[in-house]
Amino acid sequence: MDLTSDNLQRLLAFPFRGPDWATRLGIGALLIVVGWVIPIIPWLIVTGYAVQIARRVAVEGADPQLPAWTDWSIYLIDGFKLAVARFVMALPFVVVFMIAYGVMFGGTLTGAILGEAGGRDTRELGALIAVLSSLAGTGLLLLAIPLVLVVSLILPVPSMHVIVTGRIGAIFRFGEWWRILRADLGAWAIGYLVLIAIGLVVNLATSVAFFTLILCVVLPFVLVAYMVYSILVTEVVFAQAYRSASLKLAGGAG
């Protein structure tokens, strides 16, 4: 990925450029607000809108820009595909966390029941079960957390493969997206660094705003706008990384 000031400015500022950008960004913000009343569907639409932009960047190398909100059904379908793909990737870890907490809670409950049920031996057995289950559950969590971090770092690559191919099953084409990841590790790393930097700036600004009455009043509106901005920019930054890696993999330039 070309890390020039002009390229970064183009990627990070694109939601504020182009025809009717304020209206188009405002529609996305309104959908985010509606999503707090009507769950999931409005957010899937916003995600699908970002997918359309990212696909053009990744496949065509086009400059990112906000299109008119016309293909709502397509946005919903694309958003749904990406959400399902990410859920499938996360599902094994969700199951592991549920098992870990189930073991800890179940063992503690069993120990408490045994402790109340009989004499000293029973209480000691209950205490032992509670301790062992707590250790087992904690062990599962300690094993799962590093894996979750690794998957979180890799997730944008198969996610972009789903966006480009338009198929949920693309996440299972491990060989394909793994080659794209390895082709330009620097591009993916830059994408993360850019998004981390944006997050740090927003968190700092939010913290400062809490000490200013006027800013506290407008803060909810700013955060809604930031949510839309974050969705759009995240997909576009990784779309640029995907294109850079794809070109390198194909032996092209850029």
C-alpha positions in Angstrom: 0.0 0.0 0.0 1.3 3.4 -0.9 1.6 5.3 2.4 1.9 8.8 1.0 0.1 11.7 2.6 -2.0 12.2 -0.5 -3.1 8.5 -0.5 -4.0 8.6 3.2 -5.9 11.8 2.8 -7.8 10.3 -0.1 -8.8 7.2 1.9 -9.6 9.0 5.2 -11.4 12.0 3.7 -13.5 10.3 1.0 -16.8 10.3 3.0 -16.6 14.1 3.0 -16.1 14.5 -0.7 -18.1 14.0 -3.8 -21.6 15.1 -4.8 -24.2 15.3 -2.0 -21.7 13.7 0.4 -23.5 15.4 3.4 -26.8 13.9 2.5 -25.4 10.5 1.7 -23.4 10.4 5.0 -26.5 11.7 6.8 -28.6 8.8 5.5 -26.1 6.4 6.9 -26.1 8.1 10.3 -29.9 8.0 10.3 -29.9 4.3 9.6 -27.5 3.8 12.6 -30.0 5.6 14.8 -32.9 3.6 13.4 -30.8 0.5 14.1 -31.2 1.2 17.9 -35.0 0.9 17.4 -35.2 -1.7 14.7 -32.2 -4.0 15.3 -29.8 -5.5 12.8 -31.4 -4.7 9.5 -30.5 -0.9 9.2 -26.9 -1.7 10.3 -26.7 -4.5 7.7 -27.8 -2.0 5.1 -25.0 0.5 6.1 -22.5 -2.4 6.0 -23.7 -3.4 2.6 -23.4 0.2 1.4 -19.7 0.1 2.6 -19.2 -3.2 0.8 -20.3 -1.7 -2.5 -17.6 1.0 -2.1 -14.9 -1.4 -0.9 -15.6 -3.8 -3.8 -15.0 -1.1 -6.4 -11.7 -0.1 -4.7 -10.5 -3.7 -4.4 -11.5 -4.9 -7.8 -11.3 -1.9 -10.0 -8.8 0.3 -8.2 -11.4 3.1 -8.2 -11.2 6.1 -6.0 -13.6 5.6 -3.0 -16.7 7.8 -3.1 -20.1 7.7 -1.6 -22.7 6.5 -4.2 -26.3 7.5 -4.2 -28.5 5.3 -1.9 -30.4 3.5 -4.7 -29.8 -0.3 -4.3 -31.2 -0.9 -0.8 -31.9 -4.6 -1.3 -28.4 -5.2 -2.6 -27.0 -3.3 0.3 -29.0 -5.6 2.7 -27.9 -8.7 0.9 -24.2 -7.7 0.9 -24.3 -6.7 4.5 -26.0 -9.9 5.4 -23.4 -12.0 3.6 -20.5 -10.2 5.3 -22.2 -10.4 8.8 -22.8 -14.2 8.3 -19.2 -14.8 7.2 -17.8 -12.9 10.2 -20.2 -14.7 12.5 -19.1 -18.1 11.2 -15.4 -17.2 11.7 -16.2 -16.1 15.3 -18.6 -19.0 16.1 -15.9 -21.5 17.3 -14.6 -19.0 19.8 -18.1 -18.1 21.0 -18.7 -21.8 21.7 -15.4 -22.1 23.6 -16.2 -19.0 25.8 -19.7 -20.4 26.5 -18.3 -23.7 27.5 -15.6 -22.1 29.7 -18.2 -19.9 31.5 -20.6 -22.9 31.7 -17.9 -25.0 33.3 -17.1 -22.3 35.9 -20.7 -21.6 36.7 -21.8 -25.2 36.7 -18.9 -26.3 38.9 -19.5 -23.5 41.4 -23.2 -24.2 41.5 -22.6 -28.0 42.0 -20.1 -27.2 44.7 -22.5 -25.0 46.5 -25.3 -27.6 46.3 -23.0 -30.3 47.7 -21.8 -28.0 50.4 -25.3 -27.5 51.6 -26.4 -31.1 51.2 -24.4 -33.0 53.7 -21.5 -33.3 56.1 -17.8 -32.4 56.0 -16.8 -34.9 53.3 -19.6 -33.6 51.0 -18.6 -30.0 51.6 -14.9 -30.8 50.8 -16.0 -32.6 47.6 -18.1 -29.6 46.7 -15.2 -27.2 47.3 -12.9 -29.4 45.3 -15.3 -29.4 42.3 -15.8 -25.7 42.5 -12.0 -25.1 42.5 -11.3 -27.6 39.7 -14.1 -26.2 37.5 -12.9 -22.7 38.1 -9.4 -23.7 37.0 -10.7 -25.6 34.0 -12.8 -22.7 32.8 -10.0 -20.2 33.4 -7.7 -22.4 31.4 -10.0 -22.6 28.5 -10.3 -18.8 28.5 -6.6 -18.3 28.6 -6.2 -20.7 25.7 -9.0 -19.0 23.7 -8.0 -15.3 24.2 -4.7 -15.5 22.1 -6.5 -17.4 19.4 -9.2 -14.7 19.3 -6.6 -12.0 19.0 -5.0 -13.8 16.1 -8.3 -14.4 14.3 -9.3 -10.8 14.9 -6.1 -9.7 13.1 -6.6 -12.1 10.2 -10.4 -11.5 9.9 -10.2 -8.5 7.5 -8.6 -10.7 4.9 -11.3 -13.4 4.5 -13.9 -10.6 5.0 -12.5 -8.8 2.0 -12.4 -12.1 0.1 -16.2 -12.4 0.7 -16.7 -8.8 -0.4 -14.8 -9.3 -3.6 -16.3 -12.6 -4.6 -19.7 -11.9 -3.2 -19.8 -15.4 -1.7 -20.0 -16.3 2.0 -18.2 -19.5 1.3 -15.1 -17.6 0.3 -14.1 -17.6 4.0 -13.4 -21.3 3.6 -11.1 -20.8 0.7 -8.2 -20.7 3.1 -5.5 -21.1 0.4 -6.8 -18.2 -1.7 -7.0 -15.6 1.0 -3.9 -16.8 2.9 -1.9 -16.1 -0.3 -3.4 -12.7 -0.5 -2.5 -12.0 3.2 1.1 -13.2 2.7 1.5 -11.3 -0.6 1.6 -7.9 1.1 1.8 -8.1 4.9 2.9 -4.5 5.0 -0.4 -3.3 3.4 -2.5 -5.1 6.0 -0.3 -3.8 8.8 -0.6 -0.3 7.6 -4.4 -0.7 7.4 -4.4 -1.7 11.1 -2.2 1.1 12.1 -4.3 3.7 10.4 -7.5 2.5 12.0 -5.8 2.2 15.4 -4.7 5.8 15.0 -8.2 7.0 14.1 -9.6 5.2 17.2 -7.0 6.8 19.5 -7.8 10.2 18.2 -11.6 9.7 18.6 -11.2 8.3 22.1 -9.0 11.3 23.1 -11.5 13.7 21.6 -14.4 11.9 23.4 -12.6 12.1 26.7 -12.0 15.8 26.3 -15.6 16.4 25.3 -16.9 15.0 28.6 -15.3 18.0 30.4 -17.1 20.5 28.2 -20.8 21.0 28.6 -21.5 22.1 25.0 -19.5 19.3 23.5 -21.3 16.8 25.7 -24.6 17.9 24.2 -23.5 17.4 20.6 -21.3 14.3 21.5 -24.1 11.7 20.8 -24.5 13.1 17.3 -20.8 13.2 16.7 -20.5 9.5 17.8 -23.3 8.5 15.4 -21.5 10.2 12.6 -18.3 8.5 13.6 -19.9 5.1 13.6 -20.9 5.6 9.9 -17.4 7.0 9.1 -15.7 4.1 10.8 -17.7 1.5 8.9 -17.0 3.1 5.6 -13.3 3.9 6.2 -12.5 0.4 7.7 -13.8 -1.4 4.6 -12.1 1.0 2.2 -8.7 0.9 4.0 -8.7 -2.9 3.9 -10.0 -2.9 0.3 -6.9 -0.9 -0.6 -4.7 -3.4 1.2 -6.5 -6.3 -0.6 -5.9 -4.7 -4.0 -2.3 -4.0 -3.2 -1.8 -7.6 -2.2 -3.7 -9.0 -5.2 -1.6 -6.9 -7.6 1.6 -8.2 -6.0 0.4 -11.7 -6.0 -0.4 -11.4 -9.7 3.1 -9.9 -10.4 1.7 -6.5 -11.2 2.8 -3.1 -9.9 1.2 -1.1 -7.1 
